[in-house]
Amino acid sequence: LDARPGSADLTLVSRRGFVKIALCSGASLVPTFAFGENDLYNQIPNPQGSRLRGIQQKFTKKMGFSPPLFHGRGIFNYSFGLLPHRHPVTTVVGKPIPVQKAADPDNLDRDEVDRVWRLYVDGLRELFDAHKLEFGFSESDQLNIK
């Protein structure tokens, strides 16, 4: 619900499942960031506290996913439609973060989950900061983890 052209907001604070899966399997986590992804569609304005955002959040609680109201371009017109805007998307890939397989996958240590999650988020921030100037962000722009 926070994807907007020119923004870099990621919802990760409450997301630890991917780390738990990596700990259960011993798979490395690889930070990746797709520059330009948020520029493919426009979203109907839905600021925090607005009626639309409230409806979207209630829907999310009941259904488990968030319904953004978006638009792109059409086939013959470029102002409205469901096709994405023509904008390059470049995915940059960071260094793998090795994850030690948990001895007891059914009883994961919360501190270890949080430690690996922080390593992943730090890797994302480093990746974003290393490439942001190449893809239209300014030196002062930050990757916002929500």
Stockholm file with secondary structure:
# STOCKHOLM 1.0

chainA/1-146         LDARPGSADLTLVSRRGFVKIALCSGASLVPTFAFGENDLYNQIPNPQGSRLRGIQQKFTKKMGFSPPLFHGRGIFNYSFGLLPHRHPVTTVVGKPIPVQKAADPDNLDRDEVDRVWRLYVDGLRELFDAHKLEFGFSESDQLNIK
#=GR chainA/1-146 SS CCCCTTCCEECCTTCCHHHHHHHHHTCCBCCEEEETGGGSCEECCCCTTSHHHHHHHHHHHHHSSCCCCEECBCSSCSSSSSBCCSCCCEEEECCCBCCCCCSCTTSCCHHHHHHHHHHHHHHHHHHHHHHGGGGTCCTTCCCEEC
#=GC SS_cons         CCCCTTCCEECCTTCCHHHHHHHHHTCCBCCEEEETGGGSCEECCCCTTSHHHHHHHHHHHHHSSCCCCEECBCSSCSSSSSBCCSCCCEEEECCCBCCCCCSCTTSCCHHHHHHHHHHHHHHHHHHHHHHGGGGTCCTTCCCEEC
//
